[in-house]
Amino acid sequence: MILLFAFIYLPVMAQTDTVFQDPEPLGVSSEFRSSEGGDTLIIEGENKAALSDDAMMEHSPKKAMLYSLVLPGAGQVYNKKYYKVPVVYGVLGGVSYWIYYNTNGYREASANYTSDPNDTNERYLRAWRRNLELSYITLAAAHALQVLDAYVDAYLFYWDVNPELTIRVSPSIEPVYMPVGMPVGNYGLKCKLTF
């Protein structure tokens, strides 16, 4: 919850497309042909393949994804988002501790059920097993989310960020007037969109 509120207060900014410059200029003719109401730009030269997105992007999302799959946090380092690495390892460390805790609880419940197989011990055994399975699912989900974060962040690497578009979330207290008595404070959050 603390991390959620910490990231809410960070400004959310819009992106705009970046125009990529090719080191070898293409021969672009200034001739436009009209074809049924539309204009056609004729590109001359040998570097027509340089117009594809993959050829223009030096920062590869596939590399970021593979780095992050092999070593958690490596994709974030590749994307130059160094502040995300402690968050990744904090989440993975917390989930790993949860697995350790549930494994010990499951072993203890299993030993208790083996020595005295009654309904109470069986319920405890099932509860610990469920928690253990959920902790492994959570570990897989946390790993997948950090891979997805690296992949998406690599796609957004070249996008310009417009500082004029922001959203600010702040606490708000507004008075509500009751029919009888003093005004009561209504607590909530206020969102302010600036563009």
JOPE-V221716 format. One record per helix or strand of 2 or more residues. SS is the DSSP state (hx for helix, st for strand). FROM is the first residue (numbers start at 1). LEN is the number of residues. Records with the same first field share a line. If there is no record, write none. Layout:
BEGIN
SS: FROM-LEN ; FROM-LEN
END
This chain:
BEGIN
hx: 2-7 ; 48-4 ; 53-4 ; 61-10 ; 74-5 ; 83-33 ; 119-37
st: 14-3 ; 27-9 ; 38-7 ; 160-3 ; 166-11 ; 184-11
END
